Amino acid sequence: MSYINREPKDFIKSLQIIHFALLAGVLVFAAYVAFAAKDRLFFSYQEEKAFLYLAIIIAFAGNLTSKFLYAKLLKQISKDADLSQKAIKFSTAHIFRMAMLEFPAFMCVFFVWQSNNSFYFILVGILVLMMLAIYPTKNKFENDVPLTSKEKSMLEKL
């Protein structure tokens, strides 16, 4: 029994749950750090330039890597593959894309934890917004994956 044939709508729903869980992990850790260090937090972009530059570089590199890796993995999807294989490869590509955005967000929260500088929460916020923008939907699957007309009609029934 294939991944998509069990319940066609389930692969999008399960991917959305994974997306939400990864996003929630970053937000919960950020909330924990914010509440644990709330009395010691300060905001400055003048101090600790090494952390600041490192955080910006990691966030930028994570964003670029996520886009590059996602596009590369989607290019590997053959138009001749069956829908279940396309769904699996799309799910894999999306999870890798999220991981490439989640790592810099965790690093920025870690920088807040180590330095007590709440400036890094700005980068966390930007990365969280990027993660929200790539929320997996049926339309994104249809647009990003090469589907046949038969496969598109199967997805319309969802």
Biotite code that builds the C-alpha atoms (Angstrom):
import biotite.structure as struc

atoms = struc.array([
    struc.Atom([0.000, 0.000, 0.000], chain_id="A", res_id=1, res_name="MET", atom_name="CA", element="C"),
    struc.Atom([1.493, 3.304, -0.990], chain_id="A", res_id=2, res_name="SER", atom_name="CA", element="C"),
    struc.Atom([1.831, 6.531, 0.931], chain_id="A", res_id=3, res_name="TYR", atom_name="CA", element="C"),
    struc.Atom([-0.753, 8.434, -1.133], chain_id="A", res_id=4, res_name="ILE", atom_name="CA", element="C"),
    struc.Atom([-3.264, 5.609, -1.671], chain_id="A", res_id=5, res_name="ASN", atom_name="CA", element="C"),
    struc.Atom([-4.124, 5.185, 2.012], chain_id="A", res_id=6, res_name="ARG", atom_name="CA", element="C"),
    struc.Atom([-5.824, 8.537, 2.127], chain_id="A", res_id=7, res_name="GLU", atom_name="CA", element="C"),
    struc.Atom([-4.699, 11.122, -0.432], chain_id="A", res_id=8, res_name="PRO", atom_name="CA", element="C"),
    struc.Atom([-5.421, 14.051, 1.859], chain_id="A", res_id=9, res_name="LYS", atom_name="CA", element="C"),
    struc.Atom([-3.436, 12.499, 4.719], chain_id="A", res_id=10, res_name="ASP", atom_name="CA", element="C"),
    struc.Atom([-0.003, 13.195, 3.240], chain_id="A", res_id=11, res_name="PHE", atom_name="CA", element="C"),
    struc.Atom([-0.684, 16.959, 3.188], chain_id="A", res_id=12, res_name="ILE", atom_name="CA", element="C"),
    struc.Atom([-2.196, 16.846, 6.667], chain_id="A", res_id=13, res_name="LYS", atom_name="CA", element="C"),
    struc.Atom([0.712, 14.852, 8.075], chain_id="A", res_id=14, res_name="SER", atom_name="CA", element="C"),
    struc.Atom([3.184, 17.232, 6.433], chain_id="A", res_id=15, res_name="LEU", atom_name="CA", element="C"),
    struc.Atom([1.289, 20.163, 7.954], chain_id="A", res_id=16, res_name="GLN", atom_name="CA", element="C"),
    struc.Atom([1.509, 18.520, 11.395], chain_id="A", res_id=17, res_name="ILE", atom_name="CA", element="C"),
    struc.Atom([5.265, 18.008, 10.977], chain_id="A", res_id=18, res_name="ILE", atom_name="CA", element="C"),
    struc.Atom([5.592, 21.636, 9.823], chain_id="A", res_id=19, res_name="HIS", atom_name="CA", element="C"),
    struc.Atom([3.656, 22.843, 12.861], chain_id="A", res_id=20, res_name="PHE", atom_name="CA", element="C"),
    struc.Atom([5.717, 20.670, 15.232], chain_id="A", res_id=21, res_name="ALA", atom_name="CA", element="C"),
    struc.Atom([9.014, 22.007, 13.874], chain_id="A", res_id=22, res_name="LEU", atom_name="CA", element="C"),
    struc.Atom([7.740, 25.566, 14.111], chain_id="A", res_id=23, res_name="LEU", atom_name="CA", element="C"),
    struc.Atom([6.390, 24.984, 17.617], chain_id="A", res_id=24, res_name="ALA", atom_name="CA", element="C"),
    struc.Atom([9.769, 23.647, 18.730], chain_id="A", res_id=25, res_name="GLY", atom_name="CA", element="C"),
    struc.Atom([11.441, 26.938, 17.865], chain_id="A", res_id=26, res_name="VAL", atom_name="CA", element="C"),
    struc.Atom([8.677, 29.014, 19.445], chain_id="A", res_id=27, res_name="LEU", atom_name="CA", element="C"),
    struc.Atom([8.604, 26.982, 22.665], chain_id="A", res_id=28, res_name="VAL", atom_name="CA", element="C"),
    struc.Atom([12.383, 27.189, 23.054], chain_id="A", res_id=29, res_name="PHE", atom_name="CA", element="C"),
    struc.Atom([12.299, 30.942, 22.346], chain_id="A", res_id=30, res_name="ALA", atom_name="CA", element="C"),
    struc.Atom([9.509, 31.437, 24.886], chain_id="A", res_id=31, res_name="ALA", atom_name="CA", element="C"),
    struc.Atom([11.426, 29.414, 27.477], chain_id="A", res_id=32, res_name="TYR", atom_name="CA", element="C"),
    struc.Atom([14.577, 31.487, 26.959], chain_id="A", res_id=33, res_name="VAL", atom_name="CA", element="C"),
    struc.Atom([12.598, 34.741, 27.018], chain_id="A", res_id=34, res_name="ALA", atom_name="CA", element="C"),
    struc.Atom([10.858, 33.872, 30.291], chain_id="A", res_id=35, res_name="PHE", atom_name="CA", element="C"),
    struc.Atom([13.923, 32.363, 31.938], chain_id="A", res_id=36, res_name="ALA", atom_name="CA", element="C"),
    struc.Atom([16.075, 35.420, 31.233], chain_id="A", res_id=37, res_name="ALA", atom_name="CA", element="C"),
    struc.Atom([13.442, 38.172, 31.228], chain_id="A", res_id=38, res_name="LYS", atom_name="CA", element="C"),
    struc.Atom([15.090, 40.150, 34.034], chain_id="A", res_id=39, res_name="ASP", atom_name="CA", element="C"),
    struc.Atom([18.524, 40.057, 32.397], chain_id="A", res_id=40, res_name="ARG", atom_name="CA", element="C"),
    struc.Atom([17.518, 40.700, 28.766], chain_id="A", res_id=41, res_name="LEU", atom_name="CA", element="C"),
    struc.Atom([18.685, 43.870, 27.059], chain_id="A", res_id=42, res_name="PHE", atom_name="CA", element="C"),
    struc.Atom([18.519, 45.091, 23.479], chain_id="A", res_id=43, res_name="PHE", atom_name="CA", element="C"),
    struc.Atom([21.673, 46.159, 21.706], chain_id="A", res_id=44, res_name="SER", atom_name="CA", element="C"),
    struc.Atom([23.122, 45.828, 18.251], chain_id="A", res_id=45, res_name="TYR", atom_name="CA", element="C"),
    struc.Atom([26.375, 47.510, 19.303], chain_id="A", res_id=46, res_name="GLN", atom_name="CA", element="C"),
    struc.Atom([27.743, 44.873, 21.685], chain_id="A", res_id=47, res_name="GLU", atom_name="CA", element="C"),
    struc.Atom([29.138, 41.439, 20.857], chain_id="A", res_id=48, res_name="GLU", atom_name="CA", element="C"),
    struc.Atom([29.600, 42.026, 17.151], chain_id="A", res_id=49, res_name="LYS", atom_name="CA", element="C"),
    struc.Atom([30.935, 38.490, 16.649], chain_id="A", res_id=50, res_name="ALA", atom_name="CA", element="C"),
    struc.Atom([27.610, 36.920, 17.731], chain_id="A", res_id=51, res_name="PHE", atom_name="CA", element="C"),
    struc.Atom([25.716, 39.506, 15.709], chain_id="A", res_id=52, res_name="LEU", atom_name="CA", element="C"),
    struc.Atom([27.599, 38.836, 12.480], chain_id="A", res_id=53, res_name="TYR", atom_name="CA", element="C"),
    struc.Atom([27.546, 35.107, 13.058], chain_id="A", res_id=54, res_name="LEU", atom_name="CA", element="C"),
    struc.Atom([23.788, 35.126, 13.639], chain_id="A", res_id=55, res_name="ALA", atom_name="CA", element="C"),
    struc.Atom([23.154, 37.163, 10.480], chain_id="A", res_id=56, res_name="ILE", atom_name="CA", element="C"),
    struc.Atom([25.431, 34.935, 8.400], chain_id="A", res_id=57, res_name="ILE", atom_name="CA", element="C"),
    struc.Atom([23.833, 31.753, 9.760], chain_id="A", res_id=58, res_name="ILE", atom_name="CA", element="C"),
    struc.Atom([20.325, 33.083, 9.114], chain_id="A", res_id=59, res_name="ALA", atom_name="CA", element="C"),
    struc.Atom([21.213, 34.199, 5.584], chain_id="A", res_id=60, res_name="PHE", atom_name="CA", element="C"),
    struc.Atom([23.018, 30.944, 4.787], chain_id="A", res_id=61, res_name="ALA", atom_name="CA", element="C"),
    struc.Atom([20.126, 28.903, 6.180], chain_id="A", res_id=62, res_name="GLY", atom_name="CA", element="C"),
    struc.Atom([17.653, 30.779, 4.015], chain_id="A", res_id=63, res_name="ASN", atom_name="CA", element="C"),
    struc.Atom([19.755, 30.334, 0.870], chain_id="A", res_id=64, res_name="LEU", atom_name="CA", element="C"),
    struc.Atom([20.455, 26.686, 1.639], chain_id="A", res_id=65, res_name="THR", atom_name="CA", element="C"),
    struc.Atom([16.776, 25.974, 2.234], chain_id="A", res_id=66, res_name="SER", atom_name="CA", element="C"),
    struc.Atom([15.807, 27.436, -1.129], chain_id="A", res_id=67, res_name="LYS", atom_name="CA", element="C"),
    struc.Atom([18.639, 25.714, -2.977], chain_id="A", res_id=68, res_name="PHE", atom_name="CA", element="C"),
    struc.Atom([18.086, 22.310, -1.383], chain_id="A", res_id=69, res_name="LEU", atom_name="CA", element="C"),
    struc.Atom([14.307, 22.484, -1.889], chain_id="A", res_id=70, res_name="TYR", atom_name="CA", element="C"),
    struc.Atom([14.703, 23.321, -5.583], chain_id="A", res_id=71, res_name="ALA", atom_name="CA", element="C"),
    struc.Atom([17.330, 20.610, -6.042], chain_id="A", res_id=72, res_name="LYS", atom_name="CA", element="C"),
    struc.Atom([15.184, 17.940, -4.398], chain_id="A", res_id=73, res_name="LEU", atom_name="CA", element="C"),
    struc.Atom([12.126, 18.964, -6.415], chain_id="A", res_id=74, res_name="LEU", atom_name="CA", element="C"),
    struc.Atom([14.103, 18.735, -9.658], chain_id="A", res_id=75, res_name="LYS", atom_name="CA", element="C"),
    struc.Atom([14.788, 15.091, -8.837], chain_id="A", res_id=76, res_name="GLN", atom_name="CA", element="C"),
    struc.Atom([11.063, 14.294, -9.021], chain_id="A", res_id=77, res_name="ILE", atom_name="CA", element="C"),
    struc.Atom([10.388, 12.577, -12.313], chain_id="A", res_id=78, res_name="SER", atom_name="CA", element="C"),
    struc.Atom([7.212, 13.460, -14.162], chain_id="A", res_id=79, res_name="LYS", atom_name="CA", element="C"),
    struc.Atom([6.808, 9.721, -14.828], chain_id="A", res_id=80, res_name="ASP", atom_name="CA", element="C"),
    struc.Atom([6.889, 8.719, -11.148], chain_id="A", res_id=81, res_name="ALA", atom_name="CA", element="C"),
    struc.Atom([3.623, 7.749, -9.523], chain_id="A", res_id=82, res_name="ASP", atom_name="CA", element="C"),
    struc.Atom([1.800, 10.151, -7.240], chain_id="A", res_id=83, res_name="LEU", atom_name="CA", element="C"),
    struc.Atom([2.897, 8.393, -4.049], chain_id="A", res_id=84, res_name="SER", atom_name="CA", element="C"),
    struc.Atom([6.582, 8.780, -4.973], chain_id="A", res_id=85, res_name="GLN", atom_name="CA", element="C"),
    struc.Atom([6.027, 12.434, -5.823], chain_id="A", res_id=86, res_name="LYS", atom_name="CA", element="C"),
    struc.Atom([4.304, 12.968, -2.472], chain_id="A", res_id=87, res_name="ALA", atom_name="CA", element="C"),
    struc.Atom([7.149, 11.299, -0.582], chain_id="A", res_id=88, res_name="ILE", atom_name="CA", element="C"),
    struc.Atom([9.804, 13.336, -2.379], chain_id="A", res_id=89, res_name="LYS", atom_name="CA", element="C"),
    struc.Atom([7.838, 16.557, -1.882], chain_id="A", res_id=90, res_name="PHE", atom_name="CA", element="C"),
    struc.Atom([7.501, 15.774, 1.834], chain_id="A", res_id=91, res_name="SER", atom_name="CA", element="C"),
    struc.Atom([11.218, 15.097, 2.102], chain_id="A", res_id=92, res_name="THR", atom_name="CA", element="C"),
    struc.Atom([12.069, 18.319, 0.287], chain_id="A", res_id=93, res_name="ALA", atom_name="CA", element="C"),
    struc.Atom([9.753, 20.318, 2.527], chain_id="A", res_id=94, res_name="HIS", atom_name="CA", element="C"),
    struc.Atom([11.136, 18.820, 5.741], chain_id="A", res_id=95, res_name="ILE", atom_name="CA", element="C"),
    struc.Atom([14.704, 19.545, 4.646], chain_id="A", res_id=96, res_name="PHE", atom_name="CA", element="C"),
    struc.Atom([13.634, 23.091, 3.776], chain_id="A", res_id=97, res_name="ARG", atom_name="CA", element="C"),
    struc.Atom([12.162, 23.547, 7.233], chain_id="A", res_id=98, res_name="MET", atom_name="CA", element="C"),
    struc.Atom([15.269, 22.118, 8.882], chain_id="A", res_id=99, res_name="ALA", atom_name="CA", element="C"),
    struc.Atom([17.467, 24.583, 7.014], chain_id="A", res_id=100, res_name="MET", atom_name="CA", element="C"),
    struc.Atom([15.378, 27.442, 8.434], chain_id="A", res_id=101, res_name="LEU", atom_name="CA", element="C"),
    struc.Atom([14.924, 25.911, 11.872], chain_id="A", res_id=102, res_name="GLU", atom_name="CA", element="C"),
    struc.Atom([18.630, 25.519, 12.586], chain_id="A", res_id=103, res_name="PHE", atom_name="CA", element="C"),
    struc.Atom([19.422, 29.259, 12.265], chain_id="A", res_id=104, res_name="PRO", atom_name="CA", element="C"),
    struc.Atom([16.354, 30.087, 14.360], chain_id="A", res_id=105, res_name="ALA", atom_name="CA", element="C"),
    struc.Atom([17.549, 27.747, 17.128], chain_id="A", res_id=106, res_name="PHE", atom_name="CA", element="C"),
    struc.Atom([21.026, 29.242, 16.892], chain_id="A", res_id=107, res_name="MET", atom_name="CA", element="C"),
    struc.Atom([19.663, 32.754, 17.283], chain_id="A", res_id=108, res_name="CYS", atom_name="CA", element="C"),
    struc.Atom([17.649, 31.692, 20.339], chain_id="A", res_id=109, res_name="VAL", atom_name="CA", element="C"),
    struc.Atom([20.823, 30.098, 21.694], chain_id="A", res_id=110, res_name="PHE", atom_name="CA", element="C"),
    struc.Atom([22.639, 33.410, 21.127], chain_id="A", res_id=111, res_name="PHE", atom_name="CA", element="C"),
    struc.Atom([19.939, 35.168, 23.178], chain_id="A", res_id=112, res_name="VAL", atom_name="CA", element="C"),
    struc.Atom([20.406, 32.569, 25.888], chain_id="A", res_id=113, res_name="TRP", atom_name="CA", element="C"),
    struc.Atom([24.183, 33.022, 25.946], chain_id="A", res_id=114, res_name="GLN", atom_name="CA", element="C"),
    struc.Atom([24.360, 36.794, 25.581], chain_id="A", res_id=115, res_name="SER", atom_name="CA", element="C"),
    struc.Atom([21.035, 37.967, 27.107], chain_id="A", res_id=116, res_name="ASN", atom_name="CA", element="C"),
    struc.Atom([20.728, 40.255, 24.090], chain_id="A", res_id=117, res_name="ASN", atom_name="CA", element="C"),
    struc.Atom([17.157, 40.208, 22.787], chain_id="A", res_id=118, res_name="SER", atom_name="CA", element="C"),
    struc.Atom([18.271, 41.615, 19.416], chain_id="A", res_id=119, res_name="PHE", atom_name="CA", element="C"),
    struc.Atom([18.574, 38.061, 18.107], chain_id="A", res_id=120, res_name="TYR", atom_name="CA", element="C"),
    struc.Atom([14.839, 37.576, 18.599], chain_id="A", res_id=121, res_name="PHE", atom_name="CA", element="C"),
    struc.Atom([14.419, 39.840, 15.549], chain_id="A", res_id=122, res_name="ILE", atom_name="CA", element="C"),
    struc.Atom([16.214, 37.246, 13.429], chain_id="A", res_id=123, res_name="LEU", atom_name="CA", element="C"),
    struc.Atom([14.162, 34.491, 15.058], chain_id="A", res_id=124, res_name="VAL", atom_name="CA", element="C"),
    struc.Atom([11.001, 36.392, 14.134], chain_id="A", res_id=125, res_name="GLY", atom_name="CA", element="C"),
    struc.Atom([12.106, 36.787, 10.523], chain_id="A", res_id=126, res_name="ILE", atom_name="CA", element="C"),
    struc.Atom([12.946, 33.080, 10.268], chain_id="A", res_id=127, res_name="LEU", atom_name="CA", element="C"),
    struc.Atom([9.615, 32.118, 11.855], chain_id="A", res_id=128, res_name="VAL", atom_name="CA", element="C"),
    struc.Atom([7.812, 34.298, 9.307], chain_id="A", res_id=129, res_name="LEU", atom_name="CA", element="C"),
    struc.Atom([9.724, 32.514, 6.539], chain_id="A", res_id=130, res_name="MET", atom_name="CA", element="C"),
    struc.Atom([8.657, 29.172, 7.996], chain_id="A", res_id=131, res_name="MET", atom_name="CA", element="C"),
    struc.Atom([5.039, 30.344, 8.124], chain_id="A", res_id=132, res_name="LEU", atom_name="CA", element="C"),
    struc.Atom([5.234, 31.486, 4.506], chain_id="A", res_id=133, res_name="ALA", atom_name="CA", element="C"),
    struc.Atom([6.183, 28.011, 3.278], chain_id="A", res_id=134, res_name="ILE", atom_name="CA", element="C"),
    struc.Atom([3.308, 26.232, 5.052], chain_id="A", res_id=135, res_name="TYR", atom_name="CA", element="C"),
    struc.Atom([2.536, 23.147, 2.933], chain_id="A", res_id=136, res_name="PRO", atom_name="CA", element="C"),
    struc.Atom([-0.765, 23.152, 1.081], chain_id="A", res_id=137, res_name="THR", atom_name="CA", element="C"),
    struc.Atom([-2.327, 21.183, -1.713], chain_id="A", res_id=138, res_name="LYS", atom_name="CA", element="C"),
    struc.Atom([-1.869, 24.165, -4.060], chain_id="A", res_id=139, res_name="ASN", atom_name="CA", element="C"),
    struc.Atom([1.856, 24.387, -3.297], chain_id="A", res_id=140, res_name="LYS", atom_name="CA", element="C"),
    struc.Atom([2.169, 20.669, -3.993], chain_id="A", res_id=141, res_name="PHE", atom_name="CA", element="C"),
    struc.Atom([0.386, 21.108, -7.328], chain_id="A", res_id=142, res_name="GLU", atom_name="CA", element="C"),
    struc.Atom([2.505, 24.110, -8.286], chain_id="A", res_id=143, res_name="ASN", atom_name="CA", element="C"),
    struc.Atom([5.895, 22.776, -7.186], chain_id="A", res_id=144, res_name="ASP", atom_name="CA", element="C"),
    struc.Atom([5.656, 19.155, -8.348], chain_id="A", res_id=145, res_name="VAL", atom_name="CA", element="C"),
    struc.Atom([5.294, 18.115, -12.012], chain_id="A", res_id=146, res_name="PRO", atom_name="CA", element="C"),
    struc.Atom([1.894, 16.407, -12.096], chain_id="A", res_id=147, res_name="LEU", atom_name="CA", element="C"),
    struc.Atom([0.011, 14.746, -14.917], chain_id="A", res_id=148, res_name="THR", atom_name="CA", element="C"),
    struc.Atom([-3.563, 15.779, -15.673], chain_id="A", res_id=149, res_name="SER", atom_name="CA", element="C"),
    struc.Atom([-4.816, 12.521, -14.101], chain_id="A", res_id=150, res_name="LYS", atom_name="CA", element="C"),
    struc.Atom([-2.892, 13.263, -10.901], chain_id="A", res_id=151, res_name="GLU", atom_name="CA", element="C"),
    struc.Atom([-4.225, 16.813, -10.824], chain_id="A", res_id=152, res_name="LYS", atom_name="CA", element="C"),
    struc.Atom([-7.784, 15.508, -11.135], chain_id="A", res_id=153, res_name="SER", atom_name="CA", element="C"),
    struc.Atom([-7.109, 13.082, -8.253], chain_id="A", res_id=154, res_name="MET", atom_name="CA", element="C"),
    struc.Atom([-5.936, 15.994, -6.125], chain_id="A", res_id=155, res_name="LEU", atom_name="CA", element="C"),
    struc.Atom([-8.996, 18.069, -7.010], chain_id="A", res_id=156, res_name="GLU", atom_name="CA", element="C"),
    struc.Atom([-11.145, 15.525, -5.163], chain_id="A", res_id=157, res_name="LYS", atom_name="CA", element="C"),
    struc.Atom([-9.348, 16.210, -1.897], chain_id="A", res_id=158, res_name="LEU", atom_name="CA", element="C"),
])
